[in-house]
Amino acid sequence: MTGRWEGSTRRYELPANWPELRALVLERDEHRCRWHEHGTVCGRRATDVDHIRPGNDHSLTNLRALCRDHHAIKSSREGNAAPRVTRWRPAERHPGLL
């Protein structure tokens, strides 16, 4: 995988009819970004479909069209807020001590 999906398992959590849902949401939202900020709506051309509430609720009421920039901002905020899992591996012996 490359690009924004690299390292993500999210694609496999989407329903089989995701392409149809995505097209329906973009059409419903007139391909315009629905990001609300400071009392205004972005309105730029939307290319992405966002889950308003995180998780696997793929209902139309939980989906909205966003421009790429605002989808990246939202995804970044959610990623930064997620708990971190740190995996430690044992220290390796120094090559000079073998």
Residue pairs with C-beta under 8 A, 6 or more apart in sequence:
1 7
1 8
1 11
4 72
5 11
13 56
14 58
15 21
15 58
18 58
21 49
21 58
21 60
21 63
22 49
24 60
25 49
25 60
25 63
25 64
25 65
26 46
26 49
26 65
28 60
28 65
29 46
29 64
29 65
30 65
31 45
31 46
31 65
32 41
32 42
32 43
32 44
32 45
32 46
32 65
33 41
33 42
33 43
33 44
33 45
33 46
33 65
33 66
33 67
33 70
34 41
34 42
34 46
34 64
34 65
34 66
35 41
35 42
35 66
35 67
35 70
35 74
42 66
42 67
42 70
44 67
44 69
45 67
46 65
46 66
46 67
47 67
47 68
48 65
48 66
48 67
48 68
48 71
49 63
49 64
49 65
49 66
50 63
50 64
50 65
50 66
50 71
50 74
51 57
51 58
51 62
51 63
52 62
52 63
52 64
53 62
54 78
66 74
